[in-house]
């Protein structure tokens, strides 16, 4: 079973819900969450914790297949059903007998295919394209979308009856910003996954990553870690190696709310120090670490800038 990495309260709550769902290997599940949050990972966990775990898990991305292709792939076809159909071919639903079908981005499924899928769920039979024969099937349906299906139902863009058939149990996958405390664990997981276990992240770099808003969620974090691993030669990831957008976003007030529980003097000094260091690192990098240009750009003397660089142990790359 693929691991869901994290120990935050919201992730532990999700894990407990998946354990409860696993007790019923037939109930349809609808998973929703923003892009990159790991909806397919959740679907795989549901499958592999159920009694269907020894049967196929079949993921289908409805957004990348044309209407006709999705229909023939799902339901199969018989010889002569259309040009190029030279043999009988069973569909993915039939092939997945006893297992689980996972529809990713089901909101992209056309009304025609929705209608045929509804019949499969209601009657437990599948009808190949071009055939009059019905075949009994036993599969579990899990679906996912980063759009609100209930909203699409109200806009008549998704069948209401199919929505209620799919949405028997609803699972929300939290965004990465809702589980920031899991970011260090995820970093360690990706380091191990890609064989860079010895790569070190400085505390400042990890703090920047924790405070970033992650519009691409876990997928964005994984891609960043892979990029840093591929381009780093020193064995250590420090703040100056992170993208500028992450450093600059860390300067916003909303990212220092964790200090509000400290006494005023401690919180103020900590926030000021973090801001000062991040501000200088950002502008140094922007000016290719040229001390004179950076000092002129921010209105600071070269002597004062040198002192701050030493005070904060800011590394200046050697050309």
C-alpha positions in Angstrom: 0.0 0.0 0.0 1.5 3.4 -1.0 2.2 5.6 2.0 0.4 8.8 2.8 3.3 10.8 4.3 2.4 13.1 7.2 1.5 13.2 10.9 -0.4 16.5 11.0 -3.9 16.3 12.7 -5.7 16.8 9.3 -3.7 13.9 7.7 -4.2 11.6 10.6 -7.9 12.3 10.4 -7.8 11.4 6.7 -5.9 8.2 7.4 -8.5 7.2 10.0 -11.3 7.9 7.5 -9.7 5.7 4.9 -9.4 2.8 7.4 -13.2 3.1 8.1 -14.0 3.2 4.4 -11.9 0.0 3.8 -14.5 -2.0 5.8 -16.9 -1.7 2.8 -15.2 -2.8 -0.4 -18.2 -1.9 -2.6 -19.2 1.6 -1.5 -18.5 4.3 -4.2 -16.1 7.0 -3.1 -15.8 10.6 -4.4 -12.4 12.3 -3.7 -12.1 16.1 -4.1 -9.2 18.4 -3.6 -7.0 20.9 -5.4 -4.6 19.8 -8.2 -1.5 18.1 -6.9 -2.8 17.1 -3.5 -2.5 13.4 -4.1 -6.1 12.2 -4.9 -4.9 9.1 -6.8 -2.7 8.2 -3.9 -5.7 8.3 -1.6 -7.7 6.2 -4.1 -4.9 3.6 -4.2 -4.9 3.4 -0.4 -8.7 2.8 -0.4 -8.2 0.0 -2.9 -5.3 -1.7 -1.2 -6.9 -1.6 2.3 -10.0 -3.3 1.0 -10.9 -6.9 0.2 -10.3 -6.0 -3.5 -6.6 -5.5 -3.0 -5.6 -8.6 -4.9 -7.6 -7.5 -8.0 -6.7 -4.7 -10.5 -6.6 -1.0 -9.6 -7.3 0.8 -12.9 -6.7 4.6 -13.0 -8.3 6.5 -15.9 -7.7 10.2 -16.6 -10.9 11.4 -18.2 -9.3 14.7 -19.2 -6.7 13.3 -21.6 -9.0 11.0 -23.7 -11.4 12.0 -26.4 -15.1 11.2 -26.0 -15.1 8.3 -28.4 -11.8 6.9 -27.2 -12.8 7.0 -23.5 -16.1 5.2 -24.4 -14.3 2.4 -26.3 -11.6 2.1 -23.7 -14.1 1.9 -20.8 -16.8 -0.4 -22.3 -14.8 -2.2 -25.0 -16.1 -2.9 -28.5 -16.9 -5.7 -30.9 -15.5 -6.4 -34.3 -16.9 -4.1 -36.9 -18.3 -1.6 -34.4 -16.4 1.2 -36.2 -13.6 1.7 -38.7 -10.5 0.0 -37.4 -12.4 -2.4 -35.0 -11.0 -5.6 -36.5 -11.3 -7.7 -33.3 -13.4 -7.9 -30.2 -11.8 -6.0 -27.4 -12.9 -6.0 -23.7 -13.0 -2.6 -22.0 -11.2 -1.5 -18.9 -14.3 -2.0 -16.7 -14.5 -5.7 -17.8 -10.8 -6.2 -17.4 -10.9 -4.8 -13.9 -13.4 -7.4 -12.7 -13.3 -7.8 -8.9 -11.1 -4.7 -8.6 -11.4 -0.9 -8.6 -11.8 1.7 -11.3 -10.5 5.2 -10.5 -11.9 8.0 -12.6 -9.5 11.0 -12.3 -11.0 14.4 -13.4 -14.4 12.8 -13.9 -15.8 16.3 -14.4 -14.4 16.1 -17.9 -16.5 13.1 -18.8 -19.0 13.8 -21.6 -22.8 13.5 -21.0 -22.9 10.4 -23.4 -20.3 8.5 -21.4 -21.8 9.6 -18.1 -25.1 8.0 -19.2 -23.5 4.7 -20.1 -21.5 4.7 -16.8 -24.6 5.3 -14.8 -26.1 2.1 -16.2 -23.0 0.2 -15.2 -23.2 1.4 -11.6 -27.0 0.9 -11.4 -27.3 -2.5 -13.0 -23.8 -4.0 -12.7 -23.6 -4.7 -16.5 -21.5 -3.3 -19.3 -22.4 -3.1 -22.9 -19.5 -3.0 -25.4 -19.7 -0.5 -28.3 -21.5 -2.1 -31.2 -22.9 -5.0 -29.2 -26.4 -5.9 -27.9 -25.0 -8.2 -25.3 -24.8 -7.2 -21.7 -21.9 -8.5 -19.5 -22.1 -8.7 -15.7 -19.3 -6.9 -13.9 -18.3 -6.5 -10.3 -16.1 -3.4 -9.8 -15.8 -0.6 -7.3 -15.9 3.0 -8.5 -13.8 5.7 -7.1 -13.8 9.1 -8.7 -12.0 12.4 -8.2 -12.0 16.0 -9.4 -10.5 19.3 -8.6 -13.7 21.0 -9.5 -16.9 21.0 -7.4 -19.1 18.4 -9.0 -22.1 19.7 -7.0 -21.6 23.1 -8.6 -21.4 21.5 -12.1 -24.6 19.6 -11.4 -26.4 22.9 -10.6 -25.0 24.3 -13.9 -26.3 21.2 -15.8 -22.7 20.2 -16.8 -22.8 16.9 -14.9 -25.6 14.4 -14.4 -27.2 14.7 -11.0 -28.2 11.1 -10.8 -24.6 10.0 -11.6 -23.3 12.4 -9.0 -25.3 10.9 -6.2 -24.3 7.4 -7.4 -20.6 8.3 -7.2 -20.8 10.5 -4.1 -21.9 7.9 -1.5 -18.8 8.6 0.6 -17.0 11.9 0.2 -13.3 12.4 1.0 -11.5 15.7 1.0 -7.8 15.8 0.4 -6.3 18.8 2.2 -4.0 21.3 0.4 -0.3 21.4 1.4 -0.9 24.8 3.1 -3.4 23.1 5.4 -0.7 20.6 6.6 2.5 22.7 6.7 4.0 20.7 9.5 4.2 17.7 7.2 6.6 19.5 4.8 9.8 18.4 6.5 8.6 14.8 6.4 7.7 15.1 2.7 11.1 16.5 2.0 12.8 13.5 3.7 10.5 11.2 1.8 11.4 12.6 -1.6 15.1 12.6 -0.7 14.9 8.9 0.0 12.6 8.2 -3.0 15.1 9.8 -5.4 18.3 8.4 -3.7 19.5 11.8 -2.2 19.2 10.8 1.5 22.5 12.6 2.3 21.4 15.9 0.9 21.0 18.5 3.7 18.5 21.4 3.9 19.4 24.3 6.1 16.8 25.3 8.8 16.3 28.6 7.0 15.6 26.9 3.7 13.1 24.5 5.4 11.4 27.5 7.0 11.0 29.2 3.7 9.4 26.0 2.2 7.1 25.7 5.2 5.8 29.2 4.9 5.3 29.2 1.1 1.7 28.9 -0.2 2.3 26.0 -2.7 -0.4 26.6 -5.4 0.7 23.3 -7.0 0.6 21.4 -3.6 2.6 18.2 -3.1 3.3 17.8 -6.9 5.0 21.3 -6.9 7.0 20.4 -3.8 8.2 17.1 -5.3 9.2 18.8 -8.5 11.1 21.5 -6.6 13.0 18.8 -4.6 13.9 16.9 -7.7 15.1 20.1 -9.4 17.2 21.1 -6.3 18.7 17.5 -6.2 19.6 17.6 -9.9 21.2 21.0 -9.9 23.0 21.0 -6.5 26.6 20.0 -6.3 27.5 21.0 -2.7 25.4 18.5 -0.8 23.5 21.3 1.0 20.4 23.3 0.1 20.5 26.8 1.6 18.1 29.7 1.2 19.9 31.3 -1.8 19.2 28.2 -3.9 15.5 28.4 -3.6 13.3 30.2 -6.2 13.0 34.0 -5.7 9.2 33.7 -5.5 9.5 31.6 -2.4 11.9 33.9 -0.7 9.8 37.0 -1.5 6.5 35.4 -0.4 8.1 34.6 2.9 8.2 38.3 3.7 4.4 38.7 4.0 2.8 39.2 7.4 0.6 36.1 7.1 3.7 33.9 7.3 4.8 35.1 10.7 1.5 34.3 12.5 3.3 31.4 14.3 5.2 34.1 16.3 2.0 35.6 17.8 2.1 33.2 20.8 5.6 34.6 21.8 6.1 37.6 24.0 6.4 40.9 22.1 10.1 41.4 22.3 11.0 37.8 21.3 8.5 37.8 18.4 9.5 41.2 17.1 13.2 40.4 17.2 12.7 37.0 15.5 10.5 38.5 12.8 12.9 41.4 12.2 15.9 39.1 11.9 14.1 36.7 9.5 13.0 39.7 7.4 16.4 41.3 7.4 18.2 38.2 6.3 15.6 37.2 3.7 15.5 40.7 2.3 19.3 40.9 1.9 19.5 37.4 0.4 16.8 38.2 -2.1 18.5 41.4 -3.3 22.0 39.9 -3.3 20.8 37.2 -5.6 19.0 39.7 -7.7 22.2 41.6 -8.2 24.3 38.5 -8.9 25.9 38.9 -5.4 27.7 42.1 -6.4 28.1 43.9 -3.0 28.4 47.4 -4.5 25.3 47.1 -6.8 23.3 45.5 -4.0 24.2 48.3 -1.5 23.3 51.0 -4.0 20.0 49.2 -4.9 18.7 49.0 -1.3 20.3 52.3 0.0 22.7 50.7 2.4 26.5 51.4 2.7 28.9 48.7 1.6 30.3 48.5 5.1 26.9 48.0 6.7 26.0 45.4 4.1 29.3 43.5 4.7 28.6 43.5 8.5 25.1 42.1 7.9 26.4 39.4 5.6 28.8 38.3 8.3 26.2 38.6 11.0 23.7 36.3 9.2 26.4 34.0 7.7 25.1 34.7 4.2 27.0 32.7 1.7 28.3 34.6 -1.3 29.0 32.2 -4.3 32.4 32.5 -5.8 32.4 33.0 -9.6 
